[in-house]
Amino acid sequence: MLQGLMADRAWDIEAAGGNILDQWPAIAAAVSPNLPAHVQAVAFHAESGQLDLRSDSPAYATQLRLLNTRIVAAANDTPVRRRSAASGSWPPAPHPRSA
């Protein structure tokens, strides 16, 4: 399903995933100003849309669970690089989680 969406919209999987990881500080700051200092994006699985996050404390792991919906919305609002000049947004990640 995601592979078909990627092909239909001419998205470059590696570039899009790298872009989401590169833009994590801005995505996190859009949700909460302190989040980028305490949570890292460590992996993006393009085939499933899963973004793996790592918090520096149990308190921020709890924050991730509580802010899940807002994190997904902020990630969806993040423009991604495409092979063409058109702009767009990344499809929803199912469940950001802490490791």
Phi and psi in radians as a Rosetta constraint file:
Dihedral C 1 N 2 CA 2 C 2 CIRCULARHARMONIC -1.139 0.35
Dihedral N 2 CA 2 C 2 N 3 CIRCULARHARMONIC -0.671 0.35
Dihedral C 2 N 3 CA 3 C 3 CIRCULARHARMONIC -1.048 0.35
Dihedral N 3 CA 3 C 3 N 4 CIRCULARHARMONIC -0.721 0.35
Dihedral C 3 N 4 CA 4 C 4 CIRCULARHARMONIC -1.128 0.35
Dihedral N 4 CA 4 C 4 N 5 CIRCULARHARMONIC -0.729 0.35
Dihedral C 4 N 5 CA 5 C 5 CIRCULARHARMONIC -1.085 0.35
Dihedral N 5 CA 5 C 5 N 6 CIRCULARHARMONIC -0.742 0.35
Dihedral C 5 N 6 CA 6 C 6 CIRCULARHARMONIC -1.075 0.35
Dihedral N 6 CA 6 C 6 N 7 CIRCULARHARMONIC -0.768 0.35
Dihedral C 6 N 7 CA 7 C 7 CIRCULARHARMONIC -1.187 0.35
Dihedral N 7 CA 7 C 7 N 8 CIRCULARHARMONIC -0.764 0.35
Dihedral C 7 N 8 CA 8 C 8 CIRCULARHARMONIC -1.037 0.35
Dihedral N 8 CA 8 C 8 N 9 CIRCULARHARMONIC -0.631 0.35
Dihedral C 8 N 9 CA 9 C 9 CIRCULARHARMONIC -1.749 0.35
Dihedral N 9 CA 9 C 9 N 10 CIRCULARHARMONIC 0.100 0.35
Dihedral C 9 N 10 CA 10 C 10 CIRCULARHARMONIC 1.011 0.35
Dihedral N 10 CA 10 C 10 N 11 CIRCULARHARMONIC 0.675 0.35
Dihedral C 10 N 11 CA 11 C 11 CIRCULARHARMONIC -1.459 0.35
Dihedral N 11 CA 11 C 11 N 12 CIRCULARHARMONIC 2.466 0.35
Dihedral C 11 N 12 CA 12 C 12 CIRCULARHARMONIC -1.585 0.35
Dihedral N 12 CA 12 C 12 N 13 CIRCULARHARMONIC 1.971 0.35
Dihedral C 12 N 13 CA 13 C 13 CIRCULARHARMONIC -0.998 0.35
Dihedral N 13 CA 13 C 13 N 14 CIRCULARHARMONIC -0.885 0.35
Dihedral C 13 N 14 CA 14 C 14 CIRCULARHARMONIC -1.122 0.35
Dihedral N 14 CA 14 C 14 N 15 CIRCULARHARMONIC -0.755 0.35
Dihedral C 14 N 15 CA 15 C 15 CIRCULARHARMONIC -1.118 0.35
Dihedral N 15 CA 15 C 15 N 16 CIRCULARHARMONIC -0.744 0.35
Dihedral C 15 N 16 CA 16 C 16 CIRCULARHARMONIC -1.131 0.35
Dihedral N 16 CA 16 C 16 N 17 CIRCULARHARMONIC -0.797 0.35
Dihedral C 16 N 17 CA 17 C 17 CIRCULARHARMONIC -1.093 0.35
Dihedral N 17 CA 17 C 17 N 18 CIRCULARHARMONIC -0.765 0.35
Dihedral C 17 N 18 CA 18 C 18 CIRCULARHARMONIC -1.086 0.35
Dihedral N 18 CA 18 C 18 N 19 CIRCULARHARMONIC -0.647 0.35
Dihedral C 18 N 19 CA 19 C 19 CIRCULARHARMONIC -1.127 0.35
Dihedral N 19 CA 19 C 19 N 20 CIRCULARHARMONIC -0.766 0.35
Dihedral C 19 N 20 CA 20 C 20 CIRCULARHARMONIC -1.062 0.35
Dihedral N 20 CA 20 C 20 N 21 CIRCULARHARMONIC -0.778 0.35
Dihedral C 20 N 21 CA 21 C 21 CIRCULARHARMONIC -1.128 0.35
Dihedral N 21 CA 21 C 21 N 22 CIRCULARHARMONIC -0.762 0.35
Dihedral C 21 N 22 CA 22 C 22 CIRCULARHARMONIC -1.110 0.35
Dihedral N 22 CA 22 C 22 N 23 CIRCULARHARMONIC -0.584 0.35
Dihedral C 22 N 23 CA 23 C 23 CIRCULARHARMONIC -1.614 0.35
Dihedral N 23 CA 23 C 23 N 24 CIRCULARHARMONIC 0.062 0.35
Dihedral C 23 N 24 CA 24 C 24 CIRCULARHARMONIC -0.907 0.35
Dihedral N 24 CA 24 C 24 N 25 CIRCULARHARMONIC -0.792 0.35
Dihedral C 24 N 25 CA 25 C 25 CIRCULARHARMONIC -0.982 0.35
Dihedral N 25 CA 25 C 25 N 26 CIRCULARHARMONIC -0.705 0.35
Dihedral C 25 N 26 CA 26 C 26 CIRCULARHARMONIC -1.237 0.35
Dihedral N 26 CA 26 C 26 N 27 CIRCULARHARMONIC -0.690 0.35
Dihedral C 26 N 27 CA 27 C 27 CIRCULARHARMONIC -1.079 0.35
Dihedral N 27 CA 27 C 27 N 28 CIRCULARHARMONIC -0.846 0.35
Dihedral C 27 N 28 CA 28 C 28 CIRCULARHARMONIC -1.109 0.35
Dihedral N 28 CA 28 C 28 N 29 CIRCULARHARMONIC -0.730 0.35
Dihedral C 28 N 29 CA 29 C 29 CIRCULARHARMONIC -1.129 0.35
Dihedral N 29 CA 29 C 29 N 30 CIRCULARHARMONIC -0.541 0.35
Dihedral C 29 N 30 CA 30 C 30 CIRCULARHARMONIC -1.163 0.35
Dihedral N 30 CA 30 C 30 N 31 CIRCULARHARMONIC -0.446 0.35
Dihedral C 30 N 31 CA 31 C 31 CIRCULARHARMONIC -1.518 0.35
Dihedral N 31 CA 31 C 31 N 32 CIRCULARHARMONIC -0.810 0.35
Dihedral C 31 N 32 CA 32 C 32 CIRCULARHARMONIC -2.766 0.35
Dihedral N 32 CA 32 C 32 N 33 CIRCULARHARMONIC 2.261 0.35
Dihedral C 32 N 33 CA 33 C 33 CIRCULARHARMONIC -1.023 0.35
Dihedral N 33 CA 33 C 33 N 34 CIRCULARHARMONIC -0.488 0.35
Dihedral C 33 N 34 CA 34 C 34 CIRCULARHARMONIC -1.550 0.35
Dihedral N 34 CA 34 C 34 N 35 CIRCULARHARMONIC -0.228 0.35
Dihedral C 34 N 35 CA 35 C 35 CIRCULARHARMONIC -1.043 0.35
Dihedral N 35 CA 35 C 35 N 36 CIRCULARHARMONIC -0.765 0.35
Dihedral C 35 N 36 CA 36 C 36 CIRCULARHARMONIC -1.072 0.35
Dihedral N 36 CA 36 C 36 N 37 CIRCULARHARMONIC -0.481 0.35
Dihedral C 36 N 37 CA 37 C 37 CIRCULARHARMONIC -1.332 0.35
Dihedral N 37 CA 37 C 37 N 38 CIRCULARHARMONIC -0.294 0.35
Dihedral C 37 N 38 CA 38 C 38 CIRCULARHARMONIC -2.105 0.35
Dihedral N 38 CA 38 C 38 N 39 CIRCULARHARMONIC -0.128 0.35
Dihedral C 38 N 39 CA 39 C 39 CIRCULARHARMONIC -2.361 0.35
Dihedral N 39 CA 39 C 39 N 40 CIRCULARHARMONIC 2.292 0.35
Dihedral C 39 N 40 CA 40 C 40 CIRCULARHARMONIC -1.939 0.35
Dihedral N 40 CA 40 C 40 N 41 CIRCULARHARMONIC 2.483 0.35
Dihedral C 40 N 41 CA 41 C 41 CIRCULARHARMONIC -1.524 0.35
Dihedral N 41 CA 41 C 41 N 42 CIRCULARHARMONIC 2.089 0.35
Dihedral C 41 N 42 CA 42 C 42 CIRCULARHARMONIC -1.863 0.35
Dihedral N 42 CA 42 C 42 N 43 CIRCULARHARMONIC -0.368 0.35
Dihedral C 42 N 43 CA 43 C 43 CIRCULARHARMONIC -2.818 0.35
Dihedral N 43 CA 43 C 43 N 44 CIRCULARHARMONIC 2.619 0.35
Dihedral C 43 N 44 CA 44 C 44 CIRCULARHARMONIC -2.267 0.35
Dihedral N 44 CA 44 C 44 N 45 CIRCULARHARMONIC 2.211 0.35
Dihedral C 44 N 45 CA 45 C 45 CIRCULARHARMONIC -1.817 0.35
Dihedral N 45 CA 45 C 45 N 46 CIRCULARHARMONIC 1.691 0.35
Dihedral C 45 N 46 CA 46 C 46 CIRCULARHARMONIC -1.051 0.35
Dihedral N 46 CA 46 C 46 N 47 CIRCULARHARMONIC -0.598 0.35
Dihedral C 46 N 47 CA 47 C 47 CIRCULARHARMONIC -1.138 0.35
Dihedral N 47 CA 47 C 47 N 48 CIRCULARHARMONIC -0.497 0.35
Dihedral C 47 N 48 CA 48 C 48 CIRCULARHARMONIC -1.991 0.35
Dihedral N 48 CA 48 C 48 N 49 CIRCULARHARMONIC -0.228 0.35
Dihedral C 48 N 49 CA 49 C 49 CIRCULARHARMONIC 1.385 0.35
Dihedral N 49 CA 49 C 49 N 50 CIRCULARHARMONIC 0.220 0.35
Dihedral C 49 N 50 CA 50 C 50 CIRCULARHARMONIC -1.461 0.35
Dihedral N 50 CA 50 C 50 N 51 CIRCULARHARMONIC 2.302 0.35
Dihedral C 50 N 51 CA 51 C 51 CIRCULARHARMONIC -1.898 0.35
Dihedral N 51 CA 51 C 51 N 52 CIRCULARHARMONIC 2.081 0.35
Dihedral C 51 N 52 CA 52 C 52 CIRCULARHARMONIC -1.602 0.35
Dihedral N 52 CA 52 C 52 N 53 CIRCULARHARMONIC 2.243 0.35
Dihedral C 52 N 53 CA 53 C 53 CIRCULARHARMONIC -2.086 0.35
Dihedral N 53 CA 53 C 53 N 54 CIRCULARHARMONIC 2.582 0.35
Dihedral C 53 N 54 CA 54 C 54 CIRCULARHARMONIC -2.214 0.35
Dihedral N 54 CA 54 C 54 N 55 CIRCULARHARMONIC 2.163 0.35
Dihedral C 54 N 55 CA 55 C 55 CIRCULARHARMONIC -1.694 0.35
Dihedral N 55 CA 55 C 55 N 56 CIRCULARHARMONIC 2.772 0.35
Dihedral C 55 N 56 CA 56 C 56 CIRCULARHARMONIC -1.613 0.35
Dihedral N 56 CA 56 C 56 N 57 CIRCULARHARMONIC 0.021 0.35
Dihedral C 56 N 57 CA 57 C 57 CIRCULARHARMONIC -2.782 0.35
Dihedral N 57 CA 57 C 57 N 58 CIRCULARHARMONIC 2.791 0.35
Dihedral C 57 N 58 CA 58 C 58 CIRCULARHARMONIC -1.072 0.35
Dihedral N 58 CA 58 C 58 N 59 CIRCULARHARMONIC -0.571 0.35
Dihedral C 58 N 59 CA 59 C 59 CIRCULARHARMONIC -1.092 0.35
Dihedral N 59 CA 59 C 59 N 60 CIRCULARHARMONIC -0.734 0.35
Dihedral C 59 N 60 CA 60 C 60 CIRCULARHARMONIC -1.323 0.35
Dihedral N 60 CA 60 C 60 N 61 CIRCULARHARMONIC -0.448 0.35
Dihedral C 60 N 61 CA 61 C 61 CIRCULARHARMONIC -1.116 0.35
Dihedral N 61 CA 61 C 61 N 62 CIRCULARHARMONIC -0.702 0.35
Dihedral C 61 N 62 CA 62 C 62 CIRCULARHARMONIC -1.127 0.35
Dihedral N 62 CA 62 C 62 N 63 CIRCULARHARMONIC -0.735 0.35
Dihedral C 62 N 63 CA 63 C 63 CIRCULARHARMONIC -1.014 0.35
Dihedral N 63 CA 63 C 63 N 64 CIRCULARHARMONIC -0.706 0.35
Dihedral C 63 N 64 CA 64 C 64 CIRCULARHARMONIC -1.041 0.35
Dihedral N 64 CA 64 C 64 N 65 CIRCULARHARMONIC -0.763 0.35
Dihedral C 64 N 65 CA 65 C 65 CIRCULARHARMONIC -1.122 0.35
Dihedral N 65 CA 65 C 65 N 66 CIRCULARHARMONIC -0.711 0.35
Dihedral C 65 N 66 CA 66 C 66 CIRCULARHARMONIC -1.241 0.35
Dihedral N 66 CA 66 C 66 N 67 CIRCULARHARMONIC -0.536 0.35
Dihedral C 66 N 67 CA 67 C 67 CIRCULARHARMONIC -1.704 0.35
Dihedral N 67 CA 67 C 67 N 68 CIRCULARHARMONIC 0.153 0.35
Dihedral C 67 N 68 CA 68 C 68 CIRCULARHARMONIC -0.827 0.35
Dihedral N 68 CA 68 C 68 N 69 CIRCULARHARMONIC -0.914 0.35
Dihedral C 68 N 69 CA 69 C 69 CIRCULARHARMONIC -1.090 0.35
Dihedral N 69 CA 69 C 69 N 70 CIRCULARHARMONIC -0.723 0.35
Dihedral C 69 N 70 CA 70 C 70 CIRCULARHARMONIC -1.199 0.35
Dihedral N 70 CA 70 C 70 N 71 CIRCULARHARMONIC -0.624 0.35
Dihedral C 70 N 71 CA 71 C 71 CIRCULARHARMONIC -1.132 0.35
Dihedral N 71 CA 71 C 71 N 72 CIRCULARHARMONIC -0.795 0.35
Dihedral C 71 N 72 CA 72 C 72 CIRCULARHARMONIC -1.057 0.35
Dihedral N 72 CA 72 C 72 N 73 CIRCULARHARMONIC -0.773 0.35
Dihedral C 72 N 73 CA 73 C 73 CIRCULARHARMONIC -1.088 0.35
Dihedral N 73 CA 73 C 73 N 74 CIRCULARHARMONIC -0.751 0.35
Dihedral C 73 N 74 CA 74 C 74 CIRCULARHARMONIC -1.139 0.35
Dihedral N 74 CA 74 C 74 N 75 CIRCULARHARMONIC -0.695 0.35
Dihedral C 74 N 75 CA 75 C 75 CIRCULARHARMONIC -1.137 0.35
Dihedral N 75 CA 75 C 75 N 76 CIRCULARHARMONIC -0.674 0.35
Dihedral C 75 N 76 CA 76 C 76 CIRCULARHARMONIC -1.149 0.35
Dihedral N 76 CA 76 C 76 N 77 CIRCULARHARMONIC -0.487 0.35
Dihedral C 76 N 77 CA 77 C 77 CIRCULARHARMONIC -1.458 0.35
Dihedral N 77 CA 77 C 77 N 78 CIRCULARHARMONIC -0.057 0.35
Dihedral C 77 N 78 CA 78 C 78 CIRCULARHARMONIC -1.476 0.35
Dihedral N 78 CA 78 C 78 N 79 CIRCULARHARMONIC 2.131 0.35
Dihedral C 78 N 79 CA 79 C 79 CIRCULARHARMONIC -1.136 0.35
Dihedral N 79 CA 79 C 79 N 80 CIRCULARHARMONIC 2.565 0.35
Dihedral C 79 N 80 CA 80 C 80 CIRCULARHARMONIC -2.096 0.35
Dihedral N 80 CA 80 C 80 N 81 CIRCULARHARMONIC 2.728 0.35
Dihedral C 80 N 81 CA 81 C 81 CIRCULARHARMONIC -1.224 0.35
Dihedral N 81 CA 81 C 81 N 82 CIRCULARHARMONIC 2.477 0.35
Dihedral C 81 N 82 CA 82 C 82 CIRCULARHARMONIC -2.199 0.35
Dihedral N 82 CA 82 C 82 N 83 CIRCULARHARMONIC 2.881 0.35
Dihedral C 82 N 83 CA 83 C 83 CIRCULARHARMONIC -1.220 0.35
Dihedral N 83 CA 83 C 83 N 84 CIRCULARHARMONIC -0.563 0.35
Dihedral C 83 N 84 CA 84 C 84 CIRCULARHARMONIC -1.652 0.35
Dihedral N 84 CA 84 C 84 N 85 CIRCULARHARMONIC 3.120 0.35
Dihedral C 84 N 85 CA 85 C 85 CIRCULARHARMONIC -1.437 0.35
Dihedral N 85 CA 85 C 85 N 86 CIRCULARHARMONIC -0.198 0.35
Dihedral C 85 N 86 CA 86 C 86 CIRCULARHARMONIC -1.179 0.35
Dihedral N 86 CA 86 C 86 N 87 CIRCULARHARMONIC 2.654 0.35
Dihedral C 86 N 87 CA 87 C 87 CIRCULARHARMONIC -1.875 0.35
Dihedral N 87 CA 87 C 87 N 88 CIRCULARHARMONIC 2.823 0.35
Dihedral C 87 N 88 CA 88 C 88 CIRCULARHARMONIC -2.915 0.35
Dihedral N 88 CA 88 C 88 N 89 CIRCULARHARMONIC -2.928 0.35
Dihedral C 88 N 89 CA 89 C 89 CIRCULARHARMONIC -2.279 0.35
Dihedral N 89 CA 89 C 89 N 90 CIRCULARHARMONIC 2.758 0.35
Dihedral C 89 N 90 CA 90 C 90 CIRCULARHARMONIC -1.356 0.35
Dihedral N 90 CA 90 C 90 N 91 CIRCULARHARMONIC 2.465 0.35
Dihedral C 90 N 91 CA 91 C 91 CIRCULARHARMONIC -1.141 0.35
Dihedral N 91 CA 91 C 91 N 92 CIRCULARHARMONIC 2.773 0.35
Dihedral C 91 N 92 CA 92 C 92 CIRCULARHARMONIC -1.061 0.35
Dihedral N 92 CA 92 C 92 N 93 CIRCULARHARMONIC 2.407 0.35
Dihedral C 92 N 93 CA 93 C 93 CIRCULARHARMONIC -1.422 0.35
Dihedral N 93 CA 93 C 93 N 94 CIRCULARHARMONIC 2.381 0.35
Dihedral C 93 N 94 CA 94 C 94 CIRCULARHARMONIC -1.130 0.35
Dihedral N 94 CA 94 C 94 N 95 CIRCULARHARMONIC -0.851 0.35
Dihedral C 94 N 95 CA 95 C 95 CIRCULARHARMONIC -2.656 0.35
Dihedral N 95 CA 95 C 95 N 96 CIRCULARHARMONIC 1.699 0.35
Dihedral C 95 N 96 CA 96 C 96 CIRCULARHARMONIC -1.076 0.35
Dihedral N 96 CA 96 C 96 N 97 CIRCULARHARMONIC 2.511 0.35
Dihedral C 96 N 97 CA 97 C 97 CIRCULARHARMONIC -2.561 0.35
Dihedral N 97 CA 97 C 97 N 98 CIRCULARHARMONIC 2.797 0.35
Dihedral C 97 N 98 CA 98 C 98 CIRCULARHARMONIC -1.724 0.35
Dihedral N 98 CA 98 C 98 N 99 CIRCULARHARMONIC 2.684 0.35
